[in-house]
């Protein structure tokens, strides 16, 4: 890629504004509504997502390459197998980030789509797995932002 300092000032300003919006809209600490002692920390920096689920090691999803999250990724997206993410996209109008990748369980390997959406202080994770006879979907994970307003 091109070094940021080699870009025109207007593009640097736009990238800075975009980074700030992503951080303010999609990052923070969230608590499971049913289990207040379980939290998730989501961060964004320089095109990379990081997810920390409780006291587990941090999982990273980098732009431009496959990120293997393993069985901890399965826990993050409430699936029994292993997760890898190949790419992600933003939908700022709907306040969503959509992660595309693979879900592996035993000998099966399926296409995966995980949508992270935020409405107010509520975070929702929706997971869709493309299987032979359709799509299995779950929308179990609701978290509430921790802080003075949470």
URUR-V274948 format. One line per field, one symbol per residue. psi: psi as a letter, one per 30 degrees, with the letter a starting at -180 (. if undefined). A space follows every 10 residues. Layout:
psi=???
This chain:
psi=lkkefflkee eeeeeeeeee eeeeeglakk kkefiffklk kklkkhgkkk kjjbgllkkk jkkglkjjfa feeeeeghlf akkkkelllk jeeghkkkkk bkkkkcfkjl kkkkkjkkjb gkkkjkkkkj legbkkkkhe jklkkkaff.
